[in-house]
Amino acid sequence: SVLSGLCLWLLESAIFSILLFTCKDILGYAFSNSKEVVDYVADLYPLLCLTFILDGFTVVLNGVARGSGWQHIGALNNVVSYYLVGA
């Protein structure tokens, strides 16, 4: 079950990252018609792809921790990753 979760996470993050990288110059027009804004949004897509990868990995590991009966580890991981690092 851990292996299938990791495989699905890798597949999902790869698909979304490839999709965002190929459409990064187009998707900025959803926010504005200004070329400067579109270029700035395109520059931020690598960071968004990294967020997809790291967040998916965190979700899989939290699910494994909860399923194994280690709820305290999952809670500690949430506190550290979302409130201390993300703040």
Buried (B, 14 or more C-beta within 10 A) or exposed (E): EEEEBBEEBBEEBEEBBEEBEEEBEEBBEEEEEEEEEBEEBBEEBEEBBEEBBEBBBBEBBBBBBEEEEBEEBBEEBEEEBEEEEEE
